[in-house]
Structures are given as structure tokens and as C-alpha cells.
């Protein structure tokens, strides 16, 4: 089959993946603390360059043949989401960089589980947990947080310290990954930090009580992406048809001599 | 395949329609005494790994992280918002408002939730036996160990829940009994049963009974009612947002459908 056919195929496949990512972003346009996924592509190097060869004048045309397209790893758009006020004292949002920490299962070894979804609740054992999946939230010392039985006046400071009246209960841990490229989404509001190396969250990061961070998905951009991606796939499939027709004509024309 | 995109958008539509249902119920109850609004909590579902971290990425480089594609959203659960509603003064002696935490306990049929129901709707009335009952269609009886005699006048309920009345021929008030309040460690874990009634669950914890004003329970105000805590503005904003995001997700279904048609027509000229 001619070379170009596979280039168009690669274009179609990458287009499909991008469409899936747009679909997931839009489905999570109202998910608290959700960070939009960004899928990026790069041009594949010419066959010759990829194999370690150098450009030569004699084969300039062939060397310059691009190898289609490749995926880059999925990244997250970590920009700040909009903040909305709520009536629930256990709704907290982060303003600025950083993540809350969740209790990670033992199988994860050194990896950490992080989240930006601050819709917390209290479970039957009195622990502070994610309202959605029920996974315990960790304090700055890495322990789970037990709320008092009689939370008459629960107050959370900008530095994450939880007060019951005047008594300090615990401080919600806020950390910043050493390298955000090691973040990987796990689903159910959890983001896994491979390797688990963290540093102190920046001093400007504030924990806001009675507030939730909205999803960072921008519906306008997502819809524009959707149009771009679906047309891209259409172009690629048209080109595949053209290649097919050309090959067909080739067989028809030269086949008569046989 | 873009089958994934189709399914992903479908999870969006189904989660958003749950959100629409909850908003509709909140708005319908914007005038219900002591109604507590609820909200749907969304979470992203699983991510499908298309390429593992550390794999060669073509140009003799390695991927630090993998390529993953998310599979959509789900409604993780609904959460009740127990913030205090506005106070409506009525002047009716059997209208009781809880100012602060706590619930009145009412007697449900014995075979249902151990017969224990909890409500914040304090619009009570008297039945023919002199018992305080809910003025709603259900008419469940308030769980107290006293009745109000037919001849009683000037029935008054103190902030601490003591009920007194003047019983002729006496001219000074006599104490009839005590109304208690019940608190829960995690009220958001209560189950809504309709009729303004909540029942306890594993998640809410055990009922903690105390006199009003003690151990974190609120006070009682006679002659007032708690209004619904539904904020119509918030609900309408949420309605608009839900509807628009719903539309966008159905756009994804159309785009995925068109793409599938293009692909299946590659050979169809």
C-alpha cells in the first residue's frame, strides 16, 4: 500500500483519541475540582531522521517525508477553576496552586493520591472524607482527620486549620507535586502522583471554607475543539478514500497488460 | 474508537439529567416548610490507559507519563444542605421553629424505620386525643409523653422545650411536659422519606436526644416556622448550567456519530 495511506490512518486514529478526550472534558464540565485534560500531538520525524540517519541532498524528497503524527502524553490544565459559595461548612476550595491529599491504598506503595475536589463530608466514624467516593482526606502530618462529635462551630482557616469553636482539631494537608508531569488521573476525583515526591504548597495558596472550585473545562473551547477534531477526522478519512481510489486505478491501468 | 466518545457523552447526559431531577424537586419545594435542598455530587469515572508511562515514544525518548483517556462522569450521590431556612412568624401557638441544630422526633408506623421519624417542620396541630401531630397530610404524632387537655388555655412552649398551660379553674400556668430535640453526627447521611420526614441510616449515626439548648441542640421558638432553605436564584443558575452542558454533551454524541459514519464510509464511494 502506498505510504500516504498510513499517514492518513494515523491522522484518523489520533483524531478519534482527541474526540474522546473532548467528550470526557465536556461530560465533566460541572464536576467539582475537575481539571480539563489536554491532548497534544506532535509531528513524527522523517523516517530517515528517526532511524538515526542524517539529511542528504540526494534523497531530499524522501528524507523530508513526514511520518504522520504522534501523541504526546496527556496533560492536565491545572489553571484555577471558578469559585462558588455554598452553604455547607465542609465544602472547601483551594485558591492557588496545590492539592489536598487522600488516603492511598497500600498497593500504591510510595505513590500519593491528590485531589482538588473539596466537597468533603463526615463519615460514620467521624472522619473527614470526600463526599463523592468516601476516601479519607489527610492532615498535614499524613494522618486521617477525625472531626469532633459535637461540631457546634466548625471553622476552617485560610491555612487549612480546622477549629471547633476555639479548639484546634487538625490542619488539612495541602501539597504541591515536585513535577506535575508525574500526575495521572485515577478517576473518582483522585489524581495519582507517581513517585509521590511533593514540596510545600506555595505560601499564597489559600483554603476557603463554604466554597467549591468549579471544573476548569471551558465549554466554548471544548466545542471549538470538537468541530476541529471531527472535521480533521473527515479530512483524514477522505484522504484514505483518495489513496484507495488511486490504488484501484493503478491496478486497473496496469493490470490490463497481464 | 469513537464508541468511547459516544459512551462518555452518554454518561454526561445521564448524570446531568439526575442533576435536573434534583433541581426540579428543590424548586418545587421552594415553599415547603423546613424543606432542605439537596445537590448532586459529580465525580469523574475511570481513565483508560492507552500507553503506559516509560514507553518509548518514537524519537528514542520515553514518556514520563502515559496517554490516558477518561471515560466520563457519574453522579456519586446527593447531599442534603442543612443550613437554617428563613424564619416566618405565624403567631399560631403550635407552630414551633428549631433555631439551630436538631429535629423533632415523630412516631412512624412501627414496621417502618423502627417507627422513628425525624422532622424540622414544626407546623403541629392537635388531634382529638389532645396529642400534637404534624399538620401535613401524614399527621404523624410528635413523640412526647404528655397530652394537652381540652380545657387548657394559653399553651406556651419555652425556648428550652418546656410546655406549660393554664388549666381552669387554676389561674396560674401548670407544666405539662417537655419537648426534646434529636441531633445526628452526620445529618447529611439521613434518608429523605418525603412528607418532611427523615429517617436514620448507617451513615447518619445514632440519634442523640437532648433538651433544646443543651449539647449543641438548637432552641425552640413558638409561633414561628422555618421556611424552605431553597435559594431560587442558585437553583435557576444551576438549571441553566445543567441544561447548556446537557446540550453540549448531545453535540458530542452527534459529532461522534458523524465520525463513525465517515469511518464506515471509507470504502463506500
Interface residues (C-beta under 8 A of the other chain):
Chain A: X12 X15 X16 X17 X19 X20 X21 X22 X23 X24 X25 X26 X27 X28 X29 X30 X31 X32 X34 X37 X39 X44 X45 X50 X70 X71 X73 X74 X86 X87 X88 X117 X119 X121 X122 X123 X124 X126 X131 X132 X133 X149 X150 X152 X179 X181 X182 X183 X184 X185 X186 X187 X188 X189 X194 X219 X222 X223 X226 X227 X229 X230 X233 X234 X237 X240 X241 X244 X245
Chain B: X1 X2 X4 X5 X6 X8 X9 X11 X12 X15 X16 X19 X41 X42 X43 X44 X45 X46 X47 X50 X51 X53 X57 X58 X59 X63 X64 X65 X66 X67 X68 X69 X70 X71 X72 X73 X76 X77 X79 X81 X83 X101 X185 X186 X188 X189 X202 X203 X205 X215 X216 X229 X241 X242 X244 X245 X248 X249 X251 X252 X255 X256 X258 X259 X262 X263 X265 X266 X267 X269
